[in-house]
């Protein structure tokens, strides 16, 4: 099969199948049903499905989910008087597209081996055949750098949306958003520096491979075990980057209406909201990759389960097709877990004040990140 067809299939499955599917469902599962469970409510359960009173769809809220999509498409697209029409229309794309482009380097499984796999004593998997990258859209040796460089563009979208709307609430929201995202990018960078020192690579797939090693033959070398402080910093700063509660001051409804999204309607509003949900899923995938082994299943390698140092023959042989499914499932489950955890924090914690967010970023996470980097560098030099 031609390489370009394989690439298109990967884009359709990963971006439009998984990412867009999960991001869309989060409007129902995360913002409505999960919040209702946390707050001891029932959630949406009244709307019928095109006039059909089907109890199953009503109880799950699927009717509301479909109605929201139809309403978003059919609503009138309005542009305020005095707004910059070109930038007002460009901003939603700058918010939405970077989050999708970042998925180009996310690996959902290791390279597919067309031959037999031998696991060496150093946990390296040697393929006797050809290795195919079927589960990653684009392989880059600096994939981690690319992921954050491309997603950082979304800060321009929020700032431009706030300014181009010709609305004081939108402008305040845009300023808050740009200041918050730039501030927490510092914390993210420092947390990643420690991870890069430990694994010695910017290649996300190679980073996951490194986490397949075992410390003392018992504990997998996951980032959460070797860099626990970095995990705490990255997860916290990642939530701030997505601008979701409790870091949602750029959209503070009780203060500035909806912030930089105030003057957006119809699908422009929908695209910006969907971009934030997609960013939540993206952060979940990066946490899974860098701190929880990504597609790795503990003790599972290319030929089966090895409990302890591999000796050439697996302790429990597993068919390769099943290994592929288990690894893809592991990546998906870990990603969805951290999406769920972000929404749990969203509906559990109250919104921070703006000054508290800046204090957390510059006075707590920044010194903590510097200390973690120095200690990691010293330990790496010694050991």
N, C-alpha and C positions, 0 to 999 in steps of 0.2 A: 504494500500500500504506500502511495507517495507520502513524503514527510509532511507536506502542507495539509493533506487531508487529516492525518493524525493530529496535527496541531489544532485544526478547527474543531475536531471531535473533543479534544481535551478542553478547549475553551468553552464549548457548549455544555459539557458535563460539569466542569468545575465551577465556572463563573455563573452561567445561567441556570444550571441545574441545582448545584449545591448552594452557592453564595446567595444568589438572588432568591432562591426558594426559602432558605432559612431566614434571610433578612425580611422577606415579605411576611412570613408566618410570625415573626417576632411582634408585629403590630397586634396580633391576636393573642398569641401564647404568652409573650413577655409583658406587654403593656396592659393587657386586659385580664386574661385568665390567671396569670401568675400573681399579678398585683391583687386580684380579687381574693385569691387563696390566702395571701399574706395578711390582708386586711379583713379577713373573715366575711367576705362578700361572695355573692354568687357569680357576678360578672355578666356579660351580655348573654341573654337567653330568651329574647322576645321576638326578634325579627324572623320572618318566614323566608323560605327560599323560593323566590319568584312566585309567591302566593301559595306554595305548598307547605302545609303545616306539618313538617316532618320533625318529630321531637328530637331525634338524634342530632340533626344539624342545629336545631335551636339551642340545645343544651351545650354543645361545644362552641357556639358562637360563630360557626362558619358562615351563617347568613349575614352577620354583621361584617365579617371579613370581606365577603364578596361585595356587599353594598358599599363599603368604604372605597374599594377599588373602582367601582362603577362611578360613584360620586366624584372621585378625584379626576377621572377622565372627562366627565361631562361638565364640570364646573367652569365658569368663565375665567379666562386668564386676564387679570387686570394689572395695569402698570400705573403707578401713581404719577400725578402731574409733577413735572420738574425732575423726574428720575432720568438717569442715563439709560436709555433703552438697550443699548448694546451690552453694557456691563451688567445691567439688571438681568438680561437673558443669559449672559455668559457665566455668571456666578454659580448657578446650580450645577453646571457641568464641572466646574473646578472643585466643587464639594464632592460630587458623586464619582466621577471617573477615576481619580487617583486611588480610591479605595479598591476599585476593581483591578486596576493595573498592577497593584501590589501582589495580587494572587498569582501573577505569572511565575513567581519563584517559590511558591509554597509547595513542598513535596508531600504527597499523600501516601507514598510508598517508596521504597528503595527502587533502584533500577531493576527492570525485569530481566532475569537471566534465562537465556534460551537453552542453556546446557545444565550440567550438574554443578552444585555448589559445595565447596569444601570450607569448613570453618576452622581457621588456624588457632593456635594457642593464644594469640594476641587478639582474638575475637574478630579478626578480619575475615570477611567472606570472599572467597575466590571463586569466580565464575569461569567454568571451562568453555562456555559458549560466548555469544554476543550479549552485551548489556544494552537494553532499550529503556529510554526514559519516557515510559507511557503515563506516568502518574505525576508529572511535573510539566507545566506548560513550557517553561523556558529555564534551561540550566545556566546559572551564572556563578562563577567562583566568588563573586562579591555580592551574592544574593541578599544578604542581610543589609548591606549598605544601600542597595537598590530599593529594597522594600521601604526603608524609612525616608530615603530621598524622594521617592515618588509620592508617598502618602503625605509628606510635609507640604506638598503643593496645596492641599485642601485649606490651609490657613489663609491663602490668598482668596479662595472662594468666599470664606466667611467675611473677611475684611472688605472685599469688593461688594458683596451683597449688602453689607451695612451702609457703606458710603453711597452706592448707586441708587438706593431706595428713596433718598431725599426725605428721610424720616429720622427724627432725633432719637427715638427708641431703637431703631435699627442701627444707627451709628454707634450708640452706646454698646449695643450687643456685639457689633463687629469689633469694636475696640477691646471689649472684654475677651472675646474669642481669640483674637490675635495675641493678646498679652498672655492669656492662659496657655495657649498651645505652644508658644515660643518658650515660656518658662518651663513647662514640663518636658519639652524636648531635651533640655539640659539633663534632667534626672534620668530620662530614658537612655541618653547617650552614655552617662556614667555607669548605669547598671549594665549596659551591653558591653562596656569596656572590660569589666570583670569576667563576663562570660567568654569574651573573645580571648582573653589571656589564658583561661583554663583550657579551652578547646583548640585554640590556635588556628582558627579558620573563620572565614566569612561566608562560606558555602553552607547553606541551611541543611542540605541533605547530608553533607559530611558531618555537620554538627550533630545531627540525629544519630548517625552511625557511631560517633564517639560515645554517645550516651548508652550504647548497647554494651559497653565494657562494664565489668563488674568490679566493685571495690571490695577487696578481701574475699572475693568469690561469693558474696552474699547480696550486697546492695548494688543496684544498677547505678551507673554514673550519671544520674539525671542532674540537671542544673539546679533543681530545688535542694539537692543534698550538698552539692559543692559550692553553690552560691545562693544561700537562703536569703541573705539581705538583698541581693540583686533581684530575686524573685519578688519580694515584697515591694521594692521600689518600682520595678517594671509594671507590675500589675496595677499599682496605685496610679502611676503616671499615665499608663495606658488608658485607664478609665477617664482621667482628666483630659486626655487627647481626644476622646470621642465626644466630649462635652455632654455626657449623660449624667443624671443625678448620681451622687450628691455634688457633682461638679458642673451643674447645668446653669450657672449664672449668666452665660451668654444668651440664654433663652428664658431667663427668670420671669415666669408668667406674672407673678405677683408684683413685679417691679417694672419691667420694660415690655409688657405684653407678650411678645415672642422673640424679642431680640432681633437679630439680623434676618429672621424669617418673617417678620411682621407683615411686610408688604408683598408677600408671595402667596399665590393662590393656584388652584388647579394642579396640573402635573409638575409645575415648578416647585411648589411646596412639597408635593409627594416625592419628587426626586431628591430634594435636600433631606427629607426625613429618612428616605430609604438609604441615602448615603451614610447617615449616622448609624443606622442598624447594620449596614455592611461593614462599617468600621469596627463595630462591636464584635462581629464575627471574626474579623481580621486580627484583632487584638487577642481574641481567644485562641486562634490558630498559632500565633507567635508565642504565646505563653506555653502552649502545648509543645511546640517544637524546641524551644530553648531551655525549658525547665522541667518538662515531664516526658521527655523521650520521643515526642512526635509519634511516628508510626511504629515505634518500638513496642513490643510486648515483652515484659520481663522474662529473661531466660530463653526467649524464642529467637532462633537464628534461621538462616536460609535452608537448613536441612532438618530442623526440628528443635526440640528443647535440649539445652545443655545446662545442667545444674552444676555450677562450678566452672573450672577452666576447661574449655573444649579440648577433647582428646582425639578428634577426627571422626568418631562415631557418635551420633546424638544419643542422649539418654532415652528420649522418646521421639521416634521418627514421625514426621508430619508431612503429608503431601504438599507439594509446592503451591498448588492452587489454593489450598486452605490457608497456607501461610500468607499469601497475597491478600486474601479476604480478611484475615485476622489483623493484618497490619493496617489496611485501609480502615477497617472498623475501629481500630485503636485510635487512629488519628481523628476520625470523625467524632467519636465519643468524647475524647479529651477536649476537642474544640467546643462541642456543644455543652460540656460541663462548665467550661469557663465562661461561656455566654450566659448560661443559667446563673452562675455565681455573680456575674456583673449585674444582672437584673435583680437578684436577691438583695444586693447592696443598694441598688437604686430604690427599691421599695421599702427598705428597712431604715436607712439613714436619712436624716433631714438634710436639706441643702446647706452647704457651707456658705458663709458670707464671703464676699469677694476678697476682703483683706485676709481672711483665714486661708483661702486658697493660695494666695500669693505667699503668705507666711509659710505654709506647708511646703511649697515648691522651693523657695529660696533659702529659708532658714532651717529647714529640717531635712528635706531630701537631698539638697545639694551638699551640705557637710557630711551627711551619712554616705552619700555616693562617693565622695572624695576619700573618706576613711576606708570604705570597702575596697576601693581601687588600690590604695596604697598597701593595705594588708594583703590583698590578693597578689600584687606584684612582688612583695617581699617573700611570701610563701612560694610563689612560682620560681623565684630566684634561688631559694634555699633548697627546695625539693625537686 
